[in-house]
């Protein structure tokens, strides 16, 4: 089943159609009662979670049948016709704050979140370790030092210029592959991180600060060339094409952990996950637009089954014990070097300025 989104003439989605995912049957509720349909628009990286039959069954036990349309978080906040929906569920708090302001509401639920990370390979980790860009974390995980990384990019350093590089002597700049900053929340979160570091470890908050950081941060996007609109794109290229195509891919931690937990062979022995220092948590924030939308948000935050299912998809849940129980040693329990993104308005101006 497909349904068109009214998102304004300035926004065009693939084939002008957004897929709708529908779960449950009208007679699936306990006691044979008909399910109440609740419609929402969500960040696309949550589609796999909402598509899971176990999630549908959990909602059905509360008498709900949930229908969602996926869209970019920036689109949800600025151009999606929210009058069609009972909840909006972007992937970042700045986008949610914009929706709250426009809809004149303070209601919100943040049932889970995911820090930004970099998917890479062991030879790349070793190269960047030698260059002083990768260091050890608080536990047994590794981190990419964003300040040292920015030093390399300011100098226009190529891979084949790194000392002792015989593993990946590519004649292209050392750059993290991101998504299109005009479309994707993950690129916005990355911009939040690099602008913070370029601004002297301070959240960018004034026009003067925006102008000062742009020379450093704009090249991180423009020097990449073509970028895709969804984080699934560079992550799938990383999985399929390997180190030659995508040595460093910006992703959500949840994407990597989901594949790792599945143990389906897509995460190979030489693949590694680097955490950014500092990082930003992409806070998946549901803004209810009706009482039924509020019920969805409350269930996602409090229902034990839905919470555990979210953790199986790699999301850090509101109860950290659930995430730790599900993921175990696959991920650090906490990341303390995390910063907040700029305001929505500041982030919008930066995104417009760095877009290729």
C-alpha positions as CSV (number, residue, x, y, z in Angstrom):
1,X,0.0,0.0,0.0
2,X,1.4,3.4,-0.9
3,X,0.3,6.9,0.0
4,X,1.4,10.3,-1.2
5,X,2.8,12.8,1.2
6,X,1.8,16.5,0.9
7,X,5.2,18.0,1.6
8,X,5.1,21.1,-0.7
9,X,6.3,21.7,-4.1
10,X,9.9,22.4,-2.9
11,X,10.4,18.8,-1.8
12,X,10.4,15.8,-4.1
13,X,10.7,12.3,-2.8
14,X,11.6,9.4,-5.0
15,X,8.8,8.9,-7.6
16,X,6.8,11.4,-5.5
17,X,5.6,8.5,-3.4
18,X,6.4,7.6,0.2
19,X,5.8,4.0,1.2
20,X,3.4,3.4,4.0
21,X,4.0,0.5,6.3
22,X,0.9,-0.9,8.0
23,X,0.7,-3.6,10.6
24,X,-2.0,-5.5,12.4
25,X,-5.4,-6.7,11.4
26,X,-8.7,-5.1,12.5
27,X,-9.4,-8.2,14.7
28,X,-5.9,-8.6,16.2
29,X,-6.7,-6.7,19.5
30,X,-7.2,-8.7,22.7
31,X,-10.8,-9.8,23.1
32,X,-11.5,-9.5,19.4
33,X,-12.0,-5.7,19.5
34,X,-11.2,-3.7,16.4
35,X,-7.9,-1.9,16.4
36,X,-7.7,1.9,16.4
37,X,-5.6,3.2,13.6
38,X,-3.0,5.8,14.4
39,X,-1.0,7.5,11.7
40,X,2.4,9.1,12.1
41,X,5.4,10.3,10.1
42,X,8.8,9.0,11.2
43,X,12.5,9.4,10.4
44,X,13.3,6.8,7.8
45,X,16.0,5.0,10.0
46,X,13.2,3.8,12.3
47,X,11.3,2.1,9.5
48,X,12.8,-1.4,10.1
49,X,11.7,-1.1,13.8
50,X,8.1,-0.2,13.0
51,X,8.0,-2.8,10.2
52,X,8.8,-5.7,12.6
53,X,5.7,-7.9,13.2
54,X,6.6,-8.1,16.9
55,X,6.2,-4.3,17.2
56,X,2.8,-4.6,15.5
57,X,1.8,-7.2,17.9
58,X,2.9,-5.2,20.9
59,X,0.8,-2.2,19.7
60,X,-2.1,-4.5,18.9
61,X,-2.2,-5.7,22.5
62,X,-3.0,-2.1,23.4
63,X,-5.7,-1.9,20.7
64,X,-3.6,0.1,18.2
65,X,-2.7,-0.4,14.6
66,X,0.1,2.0,13.6
67,X,0.6,3.4,10.1
68,X,3.7,5.4,9.3
69,X,5.2,7.3,6.4
70,X,9.0,7.7,6.4
71,X,10.6,11.1,5.6
72,X,13.7,13.0,6.5
73,X,13.7,14.7,9.8
74,X,14.4,18.1,8.3
75,X,11.4,17.5,5.9
76,X,9.2,16.5,8.9
77,X,10.0,19.8,10.6
78,X,9.6,22.1,7.7
79,X,7.6,20.8,4.8
80,X,5.5,17.7,5.6
81,X,1.8,18.4,6.1
82,X,1.5,17.4,9.7
83,X,-2.3,17.8,9.7
84,X,-2.4,14.4,8.1
85,X,-0.9,12.7,11.1
86,X,-1.4,12.1,14.8
87,X,2.3,12.0,15.7
88,X,5.6,13.2,14.2
89,X,8.7,11.3,15.1
90,X,11.9,12.9,13.7
91,X,15.3,11.7,14.7
92,X,16.7,14.8,16.3
93,X,15.7,17.1,19.2
94,X,16.2,20.3,17.1
95,X,13.6,19.1,14.5
96,X,11.2,18.1,17.3
97,X,11.6,21.5,18.9
98,X,10.8,23.2,15.6
99,X,7.6,21.1,15.4
100,X,6.7,21.8,19.0
101,X,7.1,25.6,18.4
102,X,5.1,25.5,15.2
103,X,2.3,23.4,16.7
104,X,2.4,25.4,20.0
105,X,2.9,22.3,22.2
106,X,5.4,21.2,24.8
107,X,4.4,17.6,24.7
108,X,7.1,15.1,23.6
109,X,8.4,11.6,24.2
110,X,12.0,10.5,23.7
111,X,11.8,6.7,24.0
112,X,15.3,6.0,22.5
113,X,18.4,7.6,21.1
114,X,21.5,6.7,19.1
115,X,25.0,8.4,19.1
116,X,26.7,9.1,15.8
117,X,29.6,6.8,15.0
118,X,31.9,5.9,12.1
119,X,31.9,2.4,10.4
120,X,35.4,1.5,9.2
121,X,37.9,-1.3,8.9
122,X,40.9,-2.5,11.0
123,X,43.6,-1.3,8.5
124,X,42.0,2.2,8.5
125,X,41.9,2.2,12.3
126,X,45.6,1.3,12.4
127,X,46.5,4.1,10.0
128,X,44.6,6.7,11.9
129,X,46.0,5.4,15.2
130,X,49.5,6.0,13.8
131,X,48.5,9.4,12.7
132,X,47.2,10.2,16.2
133,X,43.5,10.5,15.0
134,X,42.2,7.4,16.7
135,X,42.7,6.7,20.4
136,X,41.4,4.3,23.0
137,X,38.1,4.9,24.7
138,X,37.2,4.6,28.4
139,X,36.7,0.9,27.9
140,X,37.8,-1.5,25.1
141,X,36.3,0.6,22.3
142,X,38.1,3.1,20.0
143,X,37.3,6.8,19.3
144,X,38.0,9.1,16.4
145,X,39.4,12.4,17.8
146,X,37.4,15.0,15.8
147,X,39.9,17.8,16.6
148,X,42.8,15.8,15.1
149,X,40.6,14.8,12.2
150,X,39.9,18.5,11.5
151,X,43.6,19.2,11.5
152,X,44.0,16.6,8.7
153,X,41.1,18.0,6.6
154,X,42.4,21.6,7.0
155,X,45.6,20.5,5.4
156,X,43.9,18.6,2.7
157,X,45.7,15.4,3.7
158,X,45.3,12.5,1.3
159,X,45.3,8.8,2.4
160,X,48.5,8.2,0.5
161,X,50.2,11.0,2.5
162,X,49.7,9.3,5.9
163,X,53.0,8.0,7.3
164,X,53.7,4.3,6.6
165,X,50.5,3.8,4.7
166,X,50.8,0.6,2.6
167,X,47.3,-0.7,3.5
168,X,45.2,2.0,1.8
169,X,47.4,4.3,-0.4
170,X,44.4,6.0,-2.1
171,X,44.9,9.3,-3.8
172,X,41.9,11.0,-2.2
173,X,41.4,13.1,0.8
174,X,40.9,11.7,4.3
175,X,37.1,12.3,4.7
176,X,34.2,10.7,6.5
177,X,31.5,9.8,4.0
178,X,28.2,11.4,5.1
179,X,24.8,11.9,3.6
180,X,23.4,15.0,1.9
181,X,23.2,17.8,4.5
182,X,20.2,19.3,2.7
183,X,18.2,16.1,3.4
184,X,19.5,13.9,6.1
185,X,19.5,14.1,9.9
186,X,22.7,12.2,10.3
187,X,24.5,14.9,8.3
188,X,23.0,17.5,10.5
189,X,24.2,15.7,13.6
190,X,27.7,15.4,12.1
191,X,27.6,19.1,11.4
192,X,26.7,19.7,15.0
193,X,29.8,17.8,16.1
194,X,32.3,19.4,13.8
195,X,31.0,22.9,14.2
196,X,31.3,22.5,18.0
197,X,34.9,21.5,17.7
198,X,35.7,24.2,15.1
199,X,34.1,26.7,17.4
200,X,36.6,26.0,20.2
201,X,34.5,23.3,21.9
202,X,31.5,25.5,22.2
203,X,28.0,25.1,20.6
204,X,27.6,27.5,17.7
205,X,25.0,30.1,18.7
206,X,25.7,33.4,16.9
207,X,25.9,34.5,13.2
208,X,29.6,35.5,13.9
209,X,30.4,32.0,15.1
210,X,28.6,30.5,12.1
211,X,30.7,32.5,9.7
212,X,33.9,31.6,11.6
213,X,33.4,27.8,11.5
214,X,32.1,27.6,7.9
215,X,35.5,27.4,6.2
216,X,36.4,24.4,8.3
217,X,33.2,22.5,8.1
218,X,32.0,23.3,4.6
219,X,34.9,21.3,3.0
220,X,34.0,18.2,4.9
221,X,30.8,18.0,2.8
222,X,31.7,19.7,-0.5
223,X,34.9,17.8,-1.0
224,X,33.0,14.5,-0.9
225,X,31.2,15.0,-4.2
226,X,27.9,13.2,-4.6
227,X,26.2,12.3,-1.3
228,X,23.1,10.2,-0.7
229,X,19.9,11.2,1.0
230,X,19.7,8.5,3.6
231,X,22.2,7.0,6.0
232,X,21.2,3.5,4.7
233,X,23.0,4.4,1.4
234,X,26.6,4.9,2.7
235,X,26.2,2.1,5.3
236,X,25.1,-0.4,2.6
237,X,28.0,0.7,0.4
238,X,30.3,0.1,3.4
239,X,28.9,-3.4,3.9
240,X,28.9,-4.4,0.2
241,X,31.8,-2.5,-1.4
242,X,34.3,-2.6,1.4
243,X,37.3,-0.4,2.2
244,X,38.1,0.7,-1.3
245,X,34.8,2.6,-1.8
246,X,34.0,3.7,1.8
247,X,36.8,3.6,4.3
248,X,35.0,5.9,6.8
249,X,31.1,6.0,6.8
250,X,29.1,8.2,9.2
251,X,26.3,6.1,10.6
252,X,24.0,5.8,13.6
253,X,25.5,3.4,16.2
254,X,22.1,1.6,16.0
255,X,22.7,0.5,12.4
256,X,25.9,-1.2,13.2
257,X,24.7,-2.8,16.4
258,X,21.5,-4.1,14.7
259,X,23.6,-5.9,12.1
260,X,26.1,-7.1,14.7
261,X,23.3,-8.6,16.8
262,X,21.7,-10.3,13.9
263,X,25.0,-12.2,13.3
264,X,24.0,-12.6,9.6
265,X,27.5,-12.2,8.3
266,X,27.1,-8.6,7.1
267,X,29.6,-7.4,9.8
268,X,32.8,-9.1,8.8
269,X,35.9,-9.8,10.9
270,X,37.8,-6.8,9.7
271,X,35.0,-4.3,10.3
272,X,35.2,-1.9,13.2
273,X,33.0,0.8,14.8
274,X,34.6,4.1,15.9
275,X,32.9,6.4,18.3
276,X,33.4,10.1,17.7
277,X,34.9,12.3,20.4
278,X,32.9,14.4,20.9
279,X,29.7,12.8,19.7
280,X,26.1,13.8,19.5
281,X,23.2,11.7,20.5
282,X,20.5,11.6,17.8
283,X,17.5,11.8,20.1
284,X,14.4,10.2,18.5
285,X,11.7,12.5,19.8
286,X,8.0,11.8,19.2
287,X,5.8,14.9,19.2
288,X,2.1,13.9,19.7
289,X,-0.4,15.7,17.5
290,X,-3.5,14.0,19.1
291,X,-4.3,12.0,22.2
292,X,-3.8,8.8,20.2
293,X,-0.4,10.0,19.0
294,X,0.4,10.7,22.6
295,X,-0.6,7.1,23.5
296,X,1.9,5.8,20.9
297,X,4.7,7.9,22.5
298,X,3.9,6.7,26.0
299,X,3.8,3.1,24.9
300,X,7.2,3.4,23.2
301,X,8.6,4.9,26.4
302,X,7.0,2.6,29.0
303,X,5.9,-0.7,27.5
304,X,8.6,-3.3,28.4
305,X,8.2,-5.3,25.2
306,X,8.5,-2.2,22.9
307,X,11.4,-1.0,24.9
308,X,13.2,-4.3,24.6
309,X,12.4,-4.5,20.8
310,X,13.9,-1.0,20.4
311,X,17.1,-2.2,22.1
312,X,17.3,-5.2,19.7
313,X,17.5,-2.7,16.8
314,X,20.4,-1.0,18.5
315,X,18.7,1.9,20.0
316,X,19.7,3.2,23.4
317,X,16.5,3.0,25.4
318,X,15.2,5.3,28.1
319,X,16.0,2.5,30.6
320,X,19.8,2.0,29.9
321,X,19.6,-1.4,31.7
322,X,17.5,-2.8,28.9
323,X,20.0,-1.7,26.2
324,X,22.9,-3.1,28.3
325,X,21.1,-6.4,28.8
326,X,20.4,-6.8,25.1
327,X,23.7,-5.6,23.6
328,X,26.0,-6.7,26.3
329,X,29.7,-6.3,25.3
330,X,28.8,-5.2,21.8
331,X,28.7,-1.5,22.9
332,X,29.9,0.7,25.7
333,X,27.3,1.3,28.4
334,X,27.7,5.1,28.2
335,X,29.5,7.7,26.2
336,X,30.4,10.7,28.4
337,X,32.0,12.9,25.7
338,X,28.7,14.0,24.1
339,X,27.6,17.5,23.2
340,X,24.3,19.1,22.4
341,X,23.4,20.3,18.8
342,X,22.8,23.9,18.0
343,X,19.3,25.4,17.9
344,X,17.2,24.4,14.9
345,X,17.5,27.8,13.3
346,X,21.3,27.9,13.7
347,X,21.6,24.3,12.3
348,X,19.3,25.2,9.4
349,X,21.6,28.1,8.4
350,X,24.7,26.0,8.7
351,X,23.1,23.2,6.6
352,X,22.1,25.6,3.9
353,X,25.6,27.1,3.8
354,X,27.5,23.7,3.5
355,X,25.1,22.0,1.1
356,X,27.0,21.1,-2.1
